[in-house]
Amino acid sequence: MAKKRSDGRYRTKVYDAEAQKYRYIYASSVSELKKKETELRNQLAKGIDISSADDSFSQWLERVKRSKKTELTEAEYQTFCFRADYFCEKVGNLPLKSIRQQLLQPYIDKLFEANPSTGRATSKRTIQRYISAVSAVFEYAIENRAAEFNPCQYLKVPKRAKVEERRALSQKERQWVEELEHRAQPAAMLMMYSGLRRGEATALQWSDIDFKNKTITVNKSYDFKNNEIKCPKTEAGVRVVTVPDKLITYLESLEKKSLYVLTTSSGKMMTNSSWQTMWSSYMIDLNLAYGKAIEKRSKSDPRGQIITIEPFSPHCLRHTFCTIMYEAGIDVLTAKEQMGHNDVKTTLAIYTHLDKQHKKKNLSKLNEYLQTGTD
């Protein structure tokens, strides 16, 4: 029964059997009070945890972070926190239940205009990952019966957001990696034919390689930010990658100068700066060997190099391995395990993109055939 208070507001109460106490509702009119009462009764009937539903976005994010800490690698966890914190700075103090799509969408649009890390426009794929990070907070609340819906499902990526293409090496470029002797070649061969991340390749020890069974056990990663090796907290974070004979034969030919497979020229652990120095030198040497510049310059030429080949990053080599598996007909679930993706959707997205490229290439052959037939 609605009662009018001295301050002009109306009040009623609803019994919460789960919490074994009354929930009080306040409104400025009887009609508004009835609407709120109906909403509360519906929530209680559905088993919604009313108490935690009033918690702020930041409180729920902290719970999600604790959960993610045991699920993700250190690098993945830090990336998730960075993206989720972007939204926490904007709506952290608001009750989770009050946050709607129209409140979050402007911050998605601002991401498109300028990324918090680079200041440049954010790609479509990265924006989707920001949405995934904030969405995880609402999904966690739904799982814990503290929310009914996820407003992030209605968020829209700006149509003008650039599609960031994943680059994989061509057959010719793969051949360059296999041919050119350089101190970066072991790293390039390893990542191209095993799909290891740069941190995983840096922490890889010879004892992790089973030459007989042609497998590599990935059980640790190098944290370049803190300059330390991190091991997964559970066995679920360990994966065994089956690698091709080509890589095993190459690794067997290398001299084992250290506990680690990849080291600096002096035999020390690879750091971020040593990686950058080595990779820069590698790109120049590849250009000198396979570039098409009319004027050839030495590496010491003060004018710099005329770069005519498309440089590639260590991560491109990881993507190349996934592409090779697609070309070889490896099923997507096996590829997921090989790559160490947390979600099969990540692998499926790569396979779907490659499938579209493959179909487009085949259709171009149809046009060529029809054109030839008319000549």
MOWOTA-V50350 format. One record per residue. N is the residue number from 0. RES is the residue in one letter. PHI is phi in radians with two decimals (999 if undefined). NEAR is the number of other ideal C-beta (glycine too) atoms within 10 Angstrom. D_LAST is the distance of its C-alpha to the last C-alpha in Angstrom with 1 decimal. Layout:
n=<N,N>
res=<RES,RES>
phi=<PHI,PHI>
near=<NEAR,NEAR>
d_last=<D_LAST,D_LAST>
This chain:
n=<0,1,2,3,4,5,6,7,8,9,10,11,12,13,14,15,16,17,18,19,20,21,22,23,24,25,26,27,28,29,30,31,32,33,34,35,36,37,38,39,40,41,42,43,44,45,46,47,48,49,50,51,52,53,54,55,56,57,58,59,60,61,62,63,64,65,66,67,68,69,70,71,72,73,74,75,76,77,78,79,80,81,82,83,84,85,86,87,88,89,90,91,92,93,94,95,96,97,98,99,100,101,102,103,104,105,106,107,108,109,110,111,112,113,114,115,116,117,118,119,120,121,122,123,124,125,126,127,128,129,130,131,132,133,134,135,136,137,138,139,140,141,142,143,144,145,146,147,148,149,150,151,152,153,154,155,156,157,158,159,160,161,162,163,164,165,166,167,168,169,170,171,172,173,174,175,176,177,178,179,180,181,182,183,184,185,186,187,188,189,190,191,192,193,194,195,196,197,198,199,200,201,202,203,204,205,206,207,208,209,210,211,212,213,214,215,216,217,218,219,220,221,222,223,224,225,226,227,228,229,230,231,232,233,234,235,236,237,238,239,240,241,242,243,244,245,246,247,248,249,250,251,252,253,254,255,256,257,258,259,260,261,262,263,264,265,266,267,268,269,270,271,272,273,274,275,276,277,278,279,280,281,282,283,284,285,286,287,288,289,290,291,292,293,294,295,296,297,298,299,300,301,302,303,304,305,306,307,308,309,310,311,312,313,314,315,316,317,318,319,320,321,322,323,324,325,326,327,328,329,330,331,332,333,334,335,336,337,338,339,340,341,342,343,344,345,346,347,348,349,350,351,352,353,354,355,356,357,358,359,360,361,362,363,364,365,366,367,368,369,370,371,372,373,374>
res=<M,A,K,K,R,S,D,G,R,Y,R,T,K,V,Y,D,A,E,A,Q,K,Y,R,Y,I,Y,A,S,S,V,S,E,L,K,K,K,E,T,E,L,R,N,Q,L,A,K,G,I,D,I,S,S,A,D,D,S,F,S,Q,W,L,E,R,V,K,R,S,K,K,T,E,L,T,E,A,E,Y,Q,T,F,C,F,R,A,D,Y,F,C,E,K,V,G,N,L,P,L,K,S,I,R,Q,Q,L,L,Q,P,Y,I,D,K,L,F,E,A,N,P,S,T,G,R,A,T,S,K,R,T,I,Q,R,Y,I,S,A,V,S,A,V,F,E,Y,A,I,E,N,R,A,A,E,F,N,P,C,Q,Y,L,K,V,P,K,R,A,K,V,E,E,R,R,A,L,S,Q,K,E,R,Q,W,V,E,E,L,E,H,R,A,Q,P,A,A,M,L,M,M,Y,S,G,L,R,R,G,E,A,T,A,L,Q,W,S,D,I,D,F,K,N,K,T,I,T,V,N,K,S,Y,D,F,K,N,N,E,I,K,C,P,K,T,E,A,G,V,R,V,V,T,V,P,D,K,L,I,T,Y,L,E,S,L,E,K,K,S,L,Y,V,L,T,T,S,S,G,K,M,M,T,N,S,S,W,Q,T,M,W,S,S,Y,M,I,D,L,N,L,A,Y,G,K,A,I,E,K,R,S,K,S,D,P,R,G,Q,I,I,T,I,E,P,F,S,P,H,C,L,R,H,T,F,C,T,I,M,Y,E,A,G,I,D,V,L,T,A,K,E,Q,M,G,H,N,D,V,K,T,T,L,A,I,Y,T,H,L,D,K,Q,H,K,K,K,N,L,S,K,L,N,E,Y,L,Q,T,G,T,D>
phi=<999,-1.37,-2.15,-1.56,-1.60,-1.15,-1.50,1.66,-1.47,-1.83,-2.37,-2.53,-2.37,-2.27,-1.42,-1.75,-1.15,-1.12,-1.54,0.99,-2.77,-1.49,-1.88,-1.69,-2.13,-2.21,-2.73,-1.51,-2.54,-1.15,-1.13,-1.16,-1.12,-1.10,-1.11,-1.15,-1.12,-1.08,-1.11,-1.15,-1.10,-1.13,-1.13,-1.14,-1.14,-1.48,1.45,-1.18,-1.36,-1.09,-1.07,-1.31,-1.13,-1.46,-1.16,-1.34,-1.03,-1.12,-1.15,-1.21,-1.11,-1.08,-1.16,-1.14,-1.05,-1.11,-1.21,-1.20,-0.99,-1.63,-1.71,-1.88,-1.23,-1.05,-1.15,-1.15,-1.13,-1.12,-1.16,-1.05,-1.07,-1.06,-1.25,-1.20,-1.14,-1.01,-1.38,-1.11,-1.11,-1.61,-2.22,-0.96,-1.49,-1.43,-1.05,-0.99,-1.19,-1.60,-1.49,-2.14,-0.99,-1.15,-1.41,-1.51,-0.97,-1.03,-1.33,-1.19,-1.11,-1.19,-1.06,-1.07,-1.25,-2.74,-1.31,-1.02,-1.51,-1.83,1.42,-1.69,-1.02,-1.52,-1.25,-1.02,-1.11,-1.21,-1.06,-1.07,-1.28,-1.12,-1.09,-1.08,-1.16,-1.25,-1.11,-1.05,-1.17,-1.22,-1.10,-1.15,-1.17,-1.13,-1.05,-1.72,1.03,-1.97,-2.62,-1.78,-2.55,-1.97,-1.15,-1.20,-1.17,-1.77,-1.19,-2.04,-1.40,-0.88,-1.08,-1.49,-1.10,-1.25,-1.45,-1.50,-1.34,-1.42,-1.72,-2.06,-1.23,-1.32,-1.04,-1.15,-1.16,-1.05,-1.13,-1.05,-1.06,-1.24,-1.53,-1.34,-1.40,-2.77,-1.18,-1.57,-1.04,-1.00,-1.17,-1.14,-1.11,-1.07,-1.26,-1.21,-1.97,-2.35,1.32,-1.15,-1.27,-1.03,-1.15,-1.20,-1.15,-1.13,-1.53,-1.17,-1.88,-1.05,-1.19,-1.45,-1.78,-1.77,-1.17,-1.21,-1.60,1.03,-2.34,-2.19,-1.64,-1.72,-2.23,-2.86,-2.58,-1.59,-1.57,-1.20,-1.19,-1.77,0.92,-2.65,-1.52,-2.00,-1.89,-1.12,-1.32,-2.35,-1.11,-1.12,-1.46,-1.69,-2.35,-2.00,-1.79,-1.50,-2.00,-1.25,-0.96,-0.99,-1.27,-1.04,-1.07,-1.15,-1.11,-1.14,-1.42,-1.43,-1.40,-1.57,-1.57,-2.56,-1.14,-1.71,-1.24,-1.90,-2.48,-1.27,-1.10,-1.65,1.49,-1.64,-1.11,-1.25,-1.95,-1.07,-1.19,-1.20,-1.10,-1.09,-1.11,-1.10,-1.22,-1.08,-1.11,-1.11,-1.11,-1.17,-1.15,-1.10,-1.16,-1.14,-1.43,-2.16,-1.21,-1.93,-1.13,-1.17,-1.69,-1.63,-2.08,-1.33,-1.14,-1.60,-1.10,-1.11,-1.37,1.47,-1.77,-1.63,-1.51,-2.07,-1.79,-1.41,-1.09,-2.41,-1.72,-0.98,-1.18,-1.07,-1.21,-1.09,-1.15,-1.08,-1.08,-1.11,-1.13,-1.08,-1.12,-1.09,-1.10,-1.44,1.48,-1.21,-1.16,-1.15,-1.21,-1.14,-1.08,-1.03,-1.16,-1.10,-1.37,1.36,-1.27,-1.25,-2.20,-1.10,-1.06,-1.13,-1.16,-1.10,-1.11,-1.16,-1.09,-1.10,-1.10,-1.16,-1.12,-1.11,-1.09,-1.11,-1.14,-1.10,-1.14,-1.16,-1.18,-1.15,-1.16,-1.10,-1.09,-1.08,-1.14,-1.15,-1.17,-1.14,-1.21,-1.59,-1.34>
near=<5,13,10,11,9,5,8,8,14,19,15,19,14,16,11,15,7,12,12,7,11,11,17,10,19,13,17,11,12,12,10,14,20,15,13,16,17,11,11,19,13,11,21,18,8,9,8,21,17,17,13,17,18,13,17,17,24,18,15,24,22,14,16,20,16,9,13,17,13,12,14,18,21,19,18,14,15,13,14,20,18,13,21,22,16,18,24,18,10,17,18,14,10,13,14,23,20,11,21,11,14,10,14,20,15,10,16,22,14,14,23,19,11,12,17,14,11,9,8,10,16,25,18,16,15,20,24,17,14,22,20,16,22,27,18,21,26,23,16,19,25,14,10,14,16,22,23,14,12,18,18,20,11,12,19,12,19,16,7,8,20,15,8,12,10,16,17,23,21,12,7,9,20,19,12,15,21,14,11,16,7,17,14,21,17,17,24,25,19,26,24,26,25,25,28,28,20,23,22,25,27,26,25,24,14,13,9,17,21,14,11,7,9,15,16,25,15,23,17,20,25,27,17,16,11,9,10,11,15,16,12,17,13,8,7,10,19,13,18,14,20,14,20,14,9,12,19,19,11,16,20,10,8,13,5,10,9,14,11,20,22,23,17,16,9,7,10,11,17,20,14,14,10,17,20,10,14,18,18,12,14,21,19,18,18,22,20,17,13,15,14,8,13,6,7,10,15,7,11,5,11,5,7,9,17,15,13,11,17,12,14,21,12,21,13,19,27,23,20,24,25,23,23,18,21,21,12,9,6,15,11,15,11,12,22,21,14,21,21,20,19,13,10,14,12,14,23,16,15,22,20,12,15,17,12,10,14,12,10,9,9,9,10,10,9,9,9,10,9,9,9,8,7,5,4>
d_last=<87.8,86.9,89.6,89.7,90.6,92.7,89.6,88.1,85.5,85.4,85.5,85.1,84.7,82.7,83.8,81.3,82.3,80.2,81.9,85.2,85.7,85.3,82.4,83.4,81.1,81.8,80.4,81.4,81.4,82.1,78.6,77.0,79.4,78.5,74.8,75.4,77.7,75.1,72.4,74.9,75.9,72.2,71.6,74.7,73.7,70.4,72.2,71.1,73.1,74.6,76.3,73.3,71.1,73.1,72.3,70.2,66.6,67.9,70.3,67.5,65.2,67.9,68.0,64.3,64.5,67.2,64.9,61.8,63.9,64.0,60.4,58.4,58.3,60.3,57.1,55.7,59.1,59.5,56.1,57.0,60.3,58.8,56.4,59.0,61.6,59.4,60.1,63.7,64.5,63.5,64.9,67.0,70.3,69.1,69.8,66.7,67.1,66.9,63.5,60.7,57.0,57.8,60.1,57.5,54.4,55.4,55.8,52.2,51.1,53.1,51.5,48.1,49.6,51.3,51.7,55.4,54.6,52.1,52.6,48.8,46.8,46.8,43.5,42.7,43.4,46.7,47.9,47.2,49.5,52.2,52.1,52.3,55.4,57.3,56.2,57.9,61.2,61.0,59.7,62.7,65.0,63.5,64.0,67.6,68.2,68.8,65.8,64.0,60.6,58.3,57.4,54.7,52.4,52.0,51.3,47.9,45.8,44.9,41.3,40.9,42.0,39.5,37.8,38.8,36.1,37.5,36.2,35.6,35.0,31.6,31.5,31.7,34.6,36.4,36.2,37.8,40.7,41.2,41.2,43.1,46.9,48.6,51.6,49.3,47.3,49.7,49.3,45.6,45.2,47.8,46.2,42.6,43.6,46.4,45.6,49.1,50.0,51.3,54.8,54.6,53.2,56.0,58.7,57.4,59.9,59.4,61.6,59.0,56.5,56.9,55.2,56.0,54.5,51.8,52.7,53.7,56.4,56.0,59.5,60.0,58.3,59.4,60.3,59.3,61.3,64.6,63.8,64.8,63.4,63.2,63.3,62.3,65.3,64.4,62.8,60.0,58.9,58.4,55.1,54.1,50.5,49.0,47.1,44.7,46.0,44.2,46.5,49.6,49.1,48.6,51.7,53.8,53.1,54.5,58.2,60.2,62.3,63.1,63.6,60.4,56.9,55.9,58.4,58.7,59.0,62.8,62.5,63.3,61.8,58.6,59.2,56.9,57.5,56.9,53.6,52.5,53.6,51.9,48.6,48.4,49.0,46.4,43.7,44.6,44.5,41.2,39.9,41.6,40.1,36.5,36.1,33.9,36.5,36.7,40.5,42.2,45.5,48.3,49.4,52.6,51.0,52.7,49.6,48.0,44.6,41.1,39.5,35.7,35.5,36.0,39.5,40.4,43.6,45.6,44.6,40.9,41.8,43.5,40.4,38.3,40.6,40.0,36.2,36.6,38.6,35.9,33.2,35.7,36.2,39.8,41.1,42.1,45.8,45.9,44.0,46.5,49.4,47.7,47.1,50.5,49.3,52.1,50.0,47.1,45.4,44.8,42.9,41.2,39.9,38.3,36.8,35.5,33.9,32.3,31.1,29.4,27.7,26.5,25.1,23.3,21.8,20.7,19.1,17.1,15.7,14.7,12.7,11.0,10.3,9.1,6.8,5.4,5.6,3.8,0.0>
